Amino acid sequence: ILVSSSIAPEMNVSCKEYEQVRNENRSHLLLDVRVKRQFEMCNLSGAVNIELGNIETQIVDIEKMCGAETPVFCICRRGIASTEAARVLSQNLSSTAKVYNIVGGYNSWVKEVDASFPYY
């Protein structure tokens, strides 16, 4: 399946930028959109797993988790599925919460932030 996603450039954040959010304990929702098996292999603490294919059907649940103001950061293995998730959320969330894509996903997290992160 070829997914053509384009999101506004300001919706993209680097792993370093997201690391700052975590380090400063800023309120946010980290949405890991990989399949459950991959999520169970490794994930960042606090991540909530909702597979990309289930995002649209779980919009209400996501809104309950993030509220009106809490930003949502989407992550996956390489940043492709998370880009699509960010696009879908930005078009469907009724709240004013900002939505971000973590560019490069866990692949970049290992290279830019934490080389010891268990990665497959």
N, C-alpha and C positions, 0 to 999 in steps of 0.2 A: 504494500500500500504506500503510495507516495502522498505524503502530507505536505501541502503547500501552506505554510503558516507565515504570516508576516504580522509582526506586532510592532508597536511604536518603539523606537530605539530607547526611550526612557524607561521602558518596562524591563530592559535587560540590566542585570547587575552581575558583576564579577564575583567569583568565589571569595575574593579578598573583601569586597564590599559586604557580602553576606556574613562573612566571619566577624566583621565589626558589629553587625546587628546582634549576633550571638554573644560576643564578648561584652557588649554594653547591656546585655539582658533586656533589650527592647522587646516589647510585646509584639508577637507575630505568630503566624501559623505557617509551619513548614509542611508543604504538601508533597509527598514522594509519590510520583505517578507511575512508578514501575510496577510490574506484575508482582503479586504477593510473594512468590518464590524468591525473586531477586531481593525484595525488601527484607525478607527473613534472613537472607545471607549477610547483609550489611545495611546499615542505615545510620543517619545522624540522630543522636538522642533528641527526643521530642518530636520527631517526624511522625506525621499521620499518613498512612498509606491508603490512597484511593487511586486505583488504576485509571489510566487515561480514558479507557473505554467506558468507565463508570462516572466520569466527572459530571456530565450533563444530567444524569439521573440523581445525582447526589448534591445538586446545587443548594437545596434547602438545608441539608446537613452541614455543608461547608459554611453557609451563612450563619448557622447557629454557632459554629466553632469560632468564626472570626469576628462576629458582630459587625457593627457598622463601620468601625474605624481601624480595626486590626489588619495590618497588611498581610497578604498571602504571598509566600515565596514558593515557587514550584521548582522541583528538582527531579532529575532522572539520571540515567547513566551517562549520556553524552550531551544532553541539552536539546534534543530534538522533540521528544514527547513532552517535555516540560514547556517548550515554546508553544506547542499546540494547546496544552492545558491552560497556559496563561491567556492565550487568545480566547479560548472558550469561556473561561471565568470572567475575563474583562467584558465580554459581551452579554453574559447571563447573570452575574451577581447583581442583585437589586440594591445592595449596600453601597456605600461610598468607599469601601475598603480598596486600597491600591493593590494591584496584582503585579508580581515580578517573576521573571524567569531567571534562574541562576545559570548563566552561560557556561556551557561545557559540562554541566552536571558533576557527578562524582568523579568522572575522568579528570576534570580540571581540579576538583577539590584535592585529589591525591597529589597532583603536580604543584599546585599553588599554595595549599594550606597545610595539609597533613599527610606526609608521605607514609605514615604508619597506619593510615586508615585501611581497614580490611577491604580489599577491592578484588573483584573477579574479572 
